[in-house]
Amino acid sequence: MSDPTYTPPKVWKWDPGNGGQFANINRPIAGPTHDKELPVGEHPFQLYSLATPNGVKATIMFEELLEQGIKEAEYDAWLIRINEGDQFGSGFVGVNPNSKIPALLDRSENPAVRVFESGSILVYLAEKFGTFLPKDLAKRTETMNWLFWQMGSAPFLGGGFGHFYAYAPEKYEYPINRYAMEVKRQLDVLDRQLAENRYIAGDEYTIADMAIWPWYGALVKNMVYEAAEFLEAHTYTNVVRWTDEVAQRSAVKRGRMVNKAWGDLASQLHERHSASDFELRTQDKLEGNS
């Protein structure tokens, strides 16, 4: 192996400049760095997020609920710019002490209920509104199996492969090879499952699809890490088929726009407070009117 070796010291010390892209938002302690209250809109649910794969899970779920005509699921979505440290404001830390997006406040309950971690948000909303999580014990368990599969697998994709392949200050063979092997194994797991099922947990579209699609669908379509060719993502044909089918859902198309602050201006809806915002308040229209 050509990579230089490293001998850990007896006691680890934090080097704030170490970590490559996003190093400025990483630190070894929790808690707020500054006082900042969160904005609050008029709807029952207040979502504080960014359109990363984890953030997109929540906005897809909300848009799917509204697509079903569940008006009680109306929400305000506020942009949290994690590269600027918004997640370390006192208000955000009060909703999510882990300082990660997405974070949700359900003000329809008294007192209001905070919900953090994307998987928890999906389960909370599915149980509250009785949809996208089967009531049959076996089907519910299969859905939860795959939801927890995503929770355990995606860190290897993002924090492992994505970091060392795309974001680390230097590229090293060992970690890239290690995590590429694991990600290809995960894609094979999904491909085999989807060879026998229309959706992740069976014939029914569930929160398992909403959790897995923003990560692995984006990966095979080269929308994260620019690694699709490197991983030969096109060879996982069942994953590609499923990815394309989920992408055509109108709620998914809307959900992936919410709290998006990069890319094509017409695809960016920094804040979402009304269904009409998708037509009237995307960045191309706001900047064109400025």
N, C-alpha and C positions, 0 to 999 in steps of 0.2 A: 504494500500500500504506500502510495506516494504522499499521502497527507501527513503533515507534521504532527508529531505526538504531543500530548498535553499531560502534564502531571498536576493533578489537582492539589491546591494548598491544603493545609490541615483545616483551615477555616475559610470558607468562601467569603469574598468581599465583592460588593456590587460595584461594577464599572458602568456608570450611567451612559457612557458613549458606546457601549457594546450592544450589538443586537441587530444591526442593519436597519432596513426600512421598518418603521414603526417603533424604533428604539425609544423615541421620545415619549411614548405612552406606556412603556413597560417599567415597572418598578416592583421591588420585593415587599412592599407594605400596602395595606388597604386603607380605606378611609378617605374622606374628602380632602382636596387640596385647596379649595376655595369655597366661599359662600355664594350660592346661586340657587334661587328658587326655580322650580319648573313651571312652565306655562300650563294653564288649564283651560280647556275649551268647554263647549256646552254639552257634549255627548257623554253617555254613561261611561265609556271606556277612553282612557287617556294612554296612548302608546308613545313611548320615547325610544327612538330607534334610528337605524341606518340600514340601507338596502344591501347589507352583506348577506351571505347565505343564511346566517342565523336570523337576521332581521326579516328577511323575505318570508320566512316560515309564518311569522305572525301576521303580516299584512295579507298574505294569500288566504290564511284562515279567516280573517275578518271579511275579506271580499267574497269568499265562498259562502259565508253565513248570510251576508247581505244578498247575494245572488239567489239564495233560497227564500228570500222574502222575510228574513228575521230582522225586523226593524230595531229590535232591542239591542242588536249588535253594532249599532252605529258608534263610530269612534273618531277621535281626533288623533292624528299621527304627527308628532313633533320630531323634527330633525335633530339628531344628536351627532355632532361632528367629533368622532372619536380621535381623529388626528389632531384636534385642537384641545382635547382634554375635557370636553363637555361632560363625560361620564364620571368625572371626579368632582363635579359640583355637589354641594351638600344636599340639594334637593334630589338629584339623581341617586346618590348613595343612600338616601332615605328610602327609595323605592327598591333599589338593588344594591345591597352592601358589597356585592362582588364587582361592581362598576363595569358591567358588560351589558351590551345591548342584545336583545330587546328587553325593555322593562315596561310593565303594564300596571295601571291602577284602575281597578273596577270601582267606580263611584256609585254604581247602582246598589251596592251593599252598604250597610251602616253598622259599624264603621267601614270605610273603604278598604278593599282587599288589595294588597300588593301581590303581584305575580312576577317572578323573574326566573330565568332560564327558559329558553325557547321551547323545550319539550314540555315543561310545566305549563307554559302558556297554552300550548296546543291541547293538552289534556284538560286544563281548566275550562277552556271555552267549549270543547267537545262535550264535557259533562254538563256544563251549565245549560247548553242549548240542545243537548240530546241528539247530536248528529256528528257524522264523520268518525265515530268510534262505535263499532257494532255492540249491540246489547247481548247478543249470543256469546256465551262464555268462551267457547273455542275461538270464535272469530275475533272477539275482543282481545284475547290473549295473544293471538297471532299478530294483530295490529301493534300491541304493546311490545311484543318481541322485536319487531322491526324498528319501532320508535327508539327503543333502548339500544338496538344495534347501531343506529345512526349516532346516538349520543356517545357511544364508545368508540366508533370507527372514525368519525370525522376529525377528531383531533390528530390522528395519524395522517390524514389527508391534508389538513390545513396547517396546523402547528408543526407537523413533521415534514411531509413532502413539500407542501407549498412554501414553507419558510426556507428550507435549504435549497430548493430548486429555483425559486423566484426572488426571494427577499433577502437572504443572508448576504452579508458584505462580501464574502468569498464563496466560491463553489468548491465543495469537497466531495470526492468520489464516494467515500463510505456512507455518509448519511443520505445522500441522494439515492444511491443504490438500495440502501436498507429500506427507505420509505417508498421508493418506486415499486419494489417488490411487494410491499404490504398493500399499496393502493391497487395494484393490478390484481392481487388476491381478492380485495374487496369488490372490485368490479366484476370479477368472475363469480363471486357469491351472488351479487345482484343479477348477473346475466343468467345464471342457472335458475334462480327463483323466477325471473320474468319470462323464462322459456316456457314455464308451465302456468303462469298467472298473468292476467291482463294488467293488474296493478300489483303493488308490492305485497300486500297481505292477502291477495285473492282477486275475486272479480269485482270487488267494491273499492271505490276511491276513498281513502281514509287519511287520517292525520299522519300515517306512516309515509304516504306519498308526499305530503306537504313538507315533511321533515327531510326526506332524502333527496327530493328533486332539486332544491336550490343548491345543494353541494355537488351531487354526482351528475345531475343533468348539465349544470354549468361546466363541469370538468370535461365531459365527452363532447360538448359543443365548443370547447376551447375558449370559454368565457372567463375562466380563472386560470392563472399561472402560465398560460400559453404552452401547455404541456400535452395537448391532445395527440400530436404526432409522436412525441417522445414515448407516450404510454400506449400508442396504437389503439386509441380509444374507439376508432371506427370498427374494430374487430368485435366489440361487445355489442352485437347487433340487437339483442333484446333490450339492452339498456337504452340504446339509441332510439328504438321504436317507442318505448315507454316515454322517454324524454320528449320526443316530438308530440306524442299524444297529450301529455300533461300540459305542454307549452301552448296548446291550442285552446285551452279552457279560458273563457273570458275573464273569470275571476283571477286566474294566474297572470294573465297579461296585465291586469290592473295592479295586482299585488306587487309585482316586481318593479313597478314604477314608483311606488310610495317610498318616500325618504331616500330616493336615489339622487345623488349629487355629483354624478360624473357621466361621461358618455354623451350620446346624442341629446340635445336639449329637449327635443320633443318627448323623450322617454323619462325625463326627470320631473317628478312631482315632489318638491322638497317637503311640503306639508300637505296633509290631507284632512279636510274638515267637512267635505260634502262630496257626494257623488259627482256633482257638476265640476269639481276641481279637475277631473281628468280631461275635461274639454276646455276649461277656461284658464287653468292656472299652472300648466306645465311651463317649464322655463323658457321654451321658445316663444311662448305668448307673453310671458311677463317681461322678458328682456326686449321683445319686439315693441312692447308698449312703453318702455322706459325712455 
